[in-house]
Amino acid sequence: MDYLVRFAQLHETFRRPELQACATLAGVDIEIITYNQFSPYCVVRLPDEAAARAVAKRSILVKDIFELWGEGTNYEEVHADVRRRTQHRWNDFIAVPFKFTIDYFAGTRSPAQKGEIIRSFSYMGFKGPIRLTNPDEEFFVMEEYIDDVEVSTLGVSRISDPRKIYLSRKIADSCRESVLKYDLKKRRYISTTSMDAELSLITANMALAAPGKLFFDPFVGTGSFIVAASHFGALTLGADIDGRSFRGKETGKLGIYENFDQYGLKSKFVDTFTSDLTNTPLRRTAVLDGIVCDPPYGVREGLRVLGNRRGKPAVNVIIDGVPAYLRPGFVPPKKPYGFEALQNDVLNFAVRSLVPNGRLSMWMPTTNDEKTEFPVPMHQNLEIVSISVQHFNTWARRLITYRRLPEGELSDTTLARKKIDDQGTTADDLNAFRRVVRIIRDWMAQ
Amino acid sequence: MKVITANFVTCAVKECKTSPASFPLHFQDAELEQQELDFQPEFIRNILPRIDWEALRTISNELGFPSLPDSKPEGDALENEQTLRDLHRLLLETQVTEGKLTCGNCGHSYMIKEGIANFLLPSHLV
């Protein structure tokens, strides 16, 4: 069966991978028939209505899903397609209370034209009462025009008629309303680097968070990702090199736990602990179903791991006969670290800690400039499932999702980076991304 | 720190990772707290194969809980609700709020304060 997905018109490169992830979660095969980044409408093939419901129910970037009744570039084509696809089913809907809605993308019609369009479908012979609130069945006429973004990006010309028209029957809403529930503005415990609710939920979807699973964020901060993973039912663990980030300033309260409490997810919270990923206490064995993280880039927050700076010897300092590290208030020394080295550490950690087919969804920054774009980190035991990009003014960031390959399967890593960059000493030496951002900043200041 | 987490962590010192004596870390001066949570049997069934049963028995004894069976419940035993509830209570609803976790290999201790363990190492152990 063909179904029509109505996407939110944003985060375009995340939409298809998220839809695929939702299908994987629902355990159904999905085939994307038509997709256009400049349009919210996407036609997919799914086994049945239950599958369509299950896929939509998990998606953040899908708004709702419909059964496709007909499509075309003008109304003659649509009517012909509707007859061909659904004539045998019209009788099933003959007495059902129903409603017709017209949905436009980048266009509109006068009330008189609307009425005319709706009446043009009267050959289906529905006799049921028209019910504007709570109808049993809701039919949608969708008209797709060309919007300003496409005009300016592709240089195409605007058109006065729709380029694509669909008739469809609504099946289900997605879970997009959760974006409002998890809005950072209403969250008890956040910081300047908290990931927004929508992208956190999408990240959790890409990594296939679900009930019964165990998820981990090694750079947990205020917990945006693990809260999102727990929303979808996973039990979650978090760690951070700076315990203050998840603990918060209020004594007697654990900041991150306040968020789980706020959303009724206390039973999904396992633990947070203070640790450094490059010296992690986690056992070298596969215990995690998913890892979701946004490693520090060294731009907004310093990138540090445990160790002494500039080759200072590592000695066990004794003060008044007591090793310094056992004295109250001891802060272990930290050294700058390369952002690429850290990403490789994340990949190696994922290979050790994920169960077969477990997923790592990791954010990493890049530039908008294709010439200086960073290669995607790879590992032979990890298959890249998807790469999505979010563009900002002077930079961009990517969400890369990997699948832990079962033993005996290897992925092709010939395009992988070879660079090992943990030998430098200053943050800029170590961090190509920070260097690029600085160059752009200097250039803009001129 | 919950009992389940203690089953997943070992000494953060790299040289200790290969020593059998470093796992499990041993609780000392542990203050315990019980917290009631929603019962999540599907999680227990999923996670149990990844639990090191010997280590769980050791930890459970050290914390003063009744002895666990000699071998890990498997197969039909995982259909028994009481078994799952007992494991749920031990793994997820029992946590150490104050105390130390000590490595049996190098002797280094990690402090637990207000339920949060600190695994950061001084530079001579990195």
HADDOCK unambig.tbl for C-alpha pairs under 7 A between the chains (distance, minus, plus):
assign (segid A and resid 212 and name CA) (segid B and resid 42 and name CA) 5.00 0.50 0.50
assign (segid A and resid 212 and name CA) (segid B and resid 43 and name CA) 3.68 0.50 0.50
assign (segid A and resid 212 and name CA) (segid B and resid 46 and name CA) 6.15 0.50 0.50
assign (segid A and resid 213 and name CA) (segid B and resid 43 and name CA) 6.28 0.50 0.50
assign (segid A and resid 267 and name CA) (segid B and resid 37 and name CA) 5.10 0.50 0.50
assign (segid A and resid 267 and name CA) (segid B and resid 38 and name CA) 5.71 0.50 0.50
assign (segid A and resid 270 and name CA) (segid B and resid 2 and name CA) 7.00 0.50 0.50
assign (segid A and resid 270 and name CA) (segid B and resid 92 and name CA) 6.95 0.50 0.50
assign (segid A and resid 271 and name CA) (segid B and resid 1 and name CA) 6.15 0.50 0.50
assign (segid A and resid 271 and name CA) (segid B and resid 2 and name CA) 6.79 0.50 0.50
assign (segid A and resid 272 and name CA) (segid B and resid 116 and name CA) 6.44 0.50 0.50
assign (segid A and resid 273 and name CA) (segid B and resid 116 and name CA) 5.32 0.50 0.50
assign (segid A and resid 273 and name CA) (segid B and resid 117 and name CA) 5.10 0.50 0.50
assign (segid A and resid 273 and name CA) (segid B and resid 118 and name CA) 6.04 0.50 0.50
assign (segid A and resid 274 and name CA) (segid B and resid 117 and name CA) 6.25 0.50 0.50
assign (segid A and resid 274 and name CA) (segid B and resid 118 and name CA) 4.62 0.50 0.50
assign (segid A and resid 274 and name CA) (segid B and resid 119 and name CA) 5.69 0.50 0.50
assign (segid A and resid 274 and name CA) (segid B and resid 120 and name CA) 6.64 0.50 0.50
assign (segid A and resid 275 and name CA) (segid B and resid 118 and name CA) 6.45 0.50 0.50
assign (segid A and resid 275 and name CA) (segid B and resid 119 and name CA) 4.91 0.50 0.50
assign (segid A and resid 275 and name CA) (segid B and resid 120 and name CA) 5.27 0.50 0.50
assign (segid A and resid 276 and name CA) (segid B and resid 120 and name CA) 6.57 0.50 0.50
assign (segid A and resid 279 and name CA) (segid B and resid 12 and name CA) 5.62 0.50 0.50
assign (segid A and resid 280 and name CA) (segid B and resid 12 and name CA) 5.55 0.50 0.50
assign (segid A and resid 281 and name CA) (segid B and resid 9 and name CA) 5.10 0.50 0.50
assign (segid A and resid 281 and name CA) (segid B and resid 10 and name CA) 5.20 0.50 0.50
assign (segid A and resid 281 and name CA) (segid B and resid 11 and name CA) 5.56 0.50 0.50
assign (segid A and resid 281 and name CA) (segid B and resid 12 and name CA) 4.26 0.50 0.50
assign (segid A and resid 281 and name CA) (segid B and resid 119 and name CA) 6.67 0.50 0.50
assign (segid A and resid 282 and name CA) (segid B and resid 8 and name CA) 5.69 0.50 0.50
assign (segid A and resid 282 and name CA) (segid B and resid 9 and name CA) 4.31 0.50 0.50
assign (segid A and resid 282 and name CA) (segid B and resid 10 and name CA) 6.07 0.50 0.50
assign (segid A and resid 283 and name CA) (segid B and resid 8 and name CA) 5.64 0.50 0.50
assign (segid A and resid 283 and name CA) (segid B and resid 9 and name CA) 5.23 0.50 0.50
assign (segid A and resid 283 and name CA) (segid B and resid 10 and name CA) 5.66 0.50 0.50
assign (segid A and resid 287 and name CA) (segid B and resid 50 and name CA) 5.76 0.50 0.50
assign (segid A and resid 306 and name CA) (segid B and resid 123 and name CA) 6.79 0.50 0.50
assign (segid A and resid 306 and name CA) (segid B and resid 126 and name CA) 6.86 0.50 0.50
assign (segid A and resid 307 and name CA) (segid B and resid 123 and name CA) 5.01 0.50 0.50
assign (segid A and resid 307 and name CA) (segid B and resid 126 and name CA) 6.31 0.50 0.50
assign (segid A and resid 308 and name CA) (segid B and resid 123 and name CA) 6.28 0.50 0.50
assign (segid A and resid 314 and name CA) (segid B and resid 123 and name CA) 5.40 0.50 0.50
assign (segid A and resid 314 and name CA) (segid B and resid 124 and name CA) 4.51 0.50 0.50
assign (segid A and resid 315 and name CA) (segid B and resid 124 and name CA) 5.14 0.50 0.50
assign (segid A and resid 316 and name CA) (segid B and resid 124 and name CA) 5.67 0.50 0.50
assign (segid A and resid 325 and name CA) (segid B and resid 122 and name CA) 6.09 0.50 0.50
assign (segid A and resid 332 and name CA) (segid B and resid 120 and name CA) 6.78 0.50 0.50
assign (segid A and resid 332 and name CA) (segid B and resid 121 and name CA) 6.42 0.50 0.50
assign (segid A and resid 332 and name CA) (segid B and resid 122 and name CA) 5.03 0.50 0.50
assign (segid A and resid 332 and name CA) (segid B and resid 123 and name CA) 6.70 0.50 0.50
assign (segid A and resid 333 and name CA) (segid B and resid 122 and name CA) 6.92 0.50 0.50
assign (segid A and resid 333 and name CA) (segid B and resid 123 and name CA) 6.33 0.50 0.50
